[in-house]
Structures are given as structure tokens and as C-alpha cells.
């Protein structure tokens, strides 16, 4: 039942969500603040990103504003999006990385790749603060505004029978001022508080990118 069998468009959260949706033809990872936004910035410039599983002691993730103009291969660690992409690649599904900037482009590519499409929203980790030295200790998953809206942005551009979980994300995306919601939610305010307002402003740009990053040989390109 948690695989949302009988639906073509699905939504789940975090590592357990990857497992629940592992039989989908396509898995789309959404981590708007900030992994998949970073991926879009790099791939949009012609670069590539190699995501890693996150372990204690992993270095802090690079941020979108620092990646503007990057055209080479970038190794990125993060406890959410990077980790989920690496997990999703192990399922054998096509793996794409989506954010608000490239949602429509990713949806188009996902539809070309398969019939069943699973959105995996990254969420945040309670107790884990990547802006603080040492990062803290990860607790349970915290579903977050930005990834729910990011998933809804992709799903709203897809054709197919959507599960109730997916329909709710679509309704959220269509029913709020997305930019203001992301700016004013807890995650957005945290970025600004820690001096990363430029990253937030890149992340809330809607539909500005035609990049549709896909995992090929362990690299998003």
C-alpha cells in the first residue's frame, strides 16, 4: 500500500521513500534547499555533479551561489538530496534531480523515460545543522515546505493518474505563493540567518532552467 500501487505519479519522503518507490521507472529527487538547486546550477552550466552517501564527518555541501559559472565535475555531499540520489541509483530506476528552477524540464524528461514516476522529497533532519561546525546529530525526518512545493511543481507538469499523496503536493503548489512560502518557511529563514540569502534567492526562481539532470554512471549530468 505504501508503494502507492495503481498510480502512475507518486510521492514519498526520505530514504524510506526511495525504498517504498523503488519499483518506479523513474525516481525524481527533490531537495530545494539546497542540493538539487546546486545540481541545477552546475548542470545548467554544462558541468556535472557526483553525489555521495552522507556519513558522519562528511564535509559540508557546496552551495548554489558558490557554484555559479562552474563547468567541471563537482563532488557534493549532503544528508538529504545527495544521499537520496546515491540510494535511488541503487534501485535501477532512472534518477533525476529537480528543484523549483527546473521542475518543468525534469517533468518532461521523466515522462520520456517511463510510465511510473516517483517523487522523493528530501525533507530535513531534526538536529542536523549544516551551518554549524560539526553539523549536529541527525534525528528524524522533518517534512518541509520547500520540498513539498518542489515535488508539486514537477508533478503539476506530468500526465498520469496521481496518488492522493501526489495530488496534495500539486494542490499545495498551485494554491500558494510559492516564492514567499519558501522564503518565509523555517528552512528559508535558517538560510538567511546563516548568511546564505543568495542561495535562497537562486532556489526560489521558478522555471528559469531547462536542465534536467540525470544520473549516468553515478554522476548527475
Residue pairs with C-beta under 8 A, 6 or more apart in sequence:
2 12
2 20
3 10
3 20
3 21
3 23
4 10
4 11
4 12
4 20
4 21
4 163
4 165
4 166
6 161
7 116
7 160
7 161
7 162
7 163
7 166
8 115
8 116
8 117
8 160
8 161
8 162
9 117
9 119
9 155
9 158
9 160
9 161
9 162
9 163
9 166
10 21
10 24
10 116
10 117
10 118
10 119
10 162
10 163
10 165
10 166
11 118
11 119
11 121
11 151
11 155
11 163
11 165
11 166
11 168
11 169
12 18
12 20
12 21
12 118
12 119
12 120
12 121
12 165
13 120
13 121
13 122
13 123
13 141
13 143
13 147
14 80
14 84
14 120
14 121
14 122
14 123
14 141
15 83
15 84
15 87
17 118
17 120
17 121
18 27
18 84
18 87
18 88
18 91
18 120
21 27
21 118
21 120
22 91
22 93
23 116
24 93
24 114
24 116
24 117
24 118
25 93
25 94
25 113
25 114
25 115
25 116
25 117
26 93
26 94
26 95
26 96
26 110
26 113
26 114
26 116
26 117
26 118
27 88
27 91
27 93
27 94
27 95
27 96
27 118
27 120
28 95
28 96
28 97
28 98
28 106
28 110
28 117
28 118
28 119
28 120
28 151
28 154
29 36
29 81
29 84
29 85
29 88
29 95
29 96
29 97
29 98
29 120
29 122
30 36
30 81
30 98
30 99
30 119
30 120
30 121
30 122
30 147
30 150
30 151
30 154
31 37
31 78
31 80
31 81
31 82
31 84
31 97
31 99
31 121
31 122
31 147
32 99
32 100
32 146
32 147
32 149
32 150
32 182
32 203
33 144
33 146
33 182
33 187
33 188
33 191
33 199
33 200
33 203
34 61
34 63
34 64
34 78
34 191
34 196
34 199
34 203
35 51
35 61
35 76
35 78
35 80
35 81
35 82
35 97
35 122
36 81
36 97
36 98
36 99
36 122
36 150
36 213
37 64
37 99
37 100
37 101
37 199
37 202
37 203
38 49
38 61
38 62
38 63
38 64
38 67
38 76
39 49
39 51
39 76
39 81
39 97
39 99
39 213
39 220
40 64
40 97
40 99
40 101
40 102
40 209
40 211
40 213
41 64
41 67
41 68
41 70
41 202
42 48
42 49
42 67
42 70
42 74
43 49
43 211
43 213
43 220
43 221
44 102
44 209
44 210
44 211
45 68
45 69
45 70
45 71
46 71
47 67
47 70
47 71
47 72
47 73
47 74
48 72
48 73
48 74
48 219
48 220
48 221
49 73
49 74
49 75
49 76
49 97
49 213
49 219
49 220
49 221
50 73
50 74
50 75
50 76
50 218
50 219
50 220
51 76
51 77
51 78
51 81
51 82
51 83
51 85
51 86
51 215
51 220
52 58
52 75
52 76
52 77
52 82
52 83
52 86
53 82
53 83
53 86
53 87
54 77
54 78
54 79
54 80
54 82
54 83
58 77
58 79
59 77
60 77
60 130
60 135
61 76
61 77
61 78
61 82
61 130
62 74
62 76
63 196
63 199
64 198
64 199
64 202
64 203
65 196
65 198
65 199
65 202
67 74
73 219
76 82
78 130
79 125
79 128
79 130
79 138
80 122
80 123
80 124
80 125
81 97
81 122
84 120
84 122
85 95
85 97
85 215
85 220
86 218
88 95
88 120
88 215
89 95
89 215
89 218
93 114
93 118
94 110
94 113
94 114
94 214
94 215
95 214
95 215
96 106
96 109
96 110
96 113
96 212
96 213
96 214
96 215
97 106
97 213
97 214
97 220
98 106
98 107
98 119
98 150
98 151
98 153
98 154
99 150
99 203
100 146
100 149
100 150
100 153
100 178
100 182
100 203
100 204
100 205
100 206
100 207
101 202
101 203
101 205
101 206
101 207
101 208
101 209
102 207
102 209
102 210
102 211
102 212
102 213
103 150
103 153
103 154
103 156
103 157
103 206
103 207
104 153
104 157
104 207
105 209
105 210
105 211
105 212
106 154
106 212
106 213
107 154
107 155
107 157
107 158
108 157
108 212
109 212
109 214
110 117
110 154
110 158
110 212
111 117
111 158
111 159
115 160
117 158
117 160
119 151
119 154
119 155
119 166
119 169
121 143
121 144
121 147
121 148
121 150
121 151
121 169
122 147
123 141
123 142
123 143
123 144
123 147
124 141
124 142
124 144
124 187
125 138
125 139
125 140
125 141
125 142
126 138
126 139
126 140
126 141
126 142
127 136
127 137
127 138
127 139
128 135
128 136
128 137
128 138
128 139
129 135
129 136
131 190
131 194
131 196
144 185
144 186
144 187
145 181
145 182
145 185
145 186
145 187
145 188
146 181
146 182
146 185
146 187
146 188
146 203
148 169
148 172
149 169
149 172
149 173
149 176
149 178
149 181
149 182
151 166
151 169
152 169
152 170
152 171
152 172
152 173
152 174
153 173
153 178
153 206
155 162
155 166
155 169
155 170
155 173
156 170
156 173
156 174
162 170
178 204
178 206
179 204
179 206
182 188
182 200
182 203
182 204
183 200
183 204
188 200
188 204
191 197
191 199
191 200
192 200
213 220
213 221
214 220
214 221
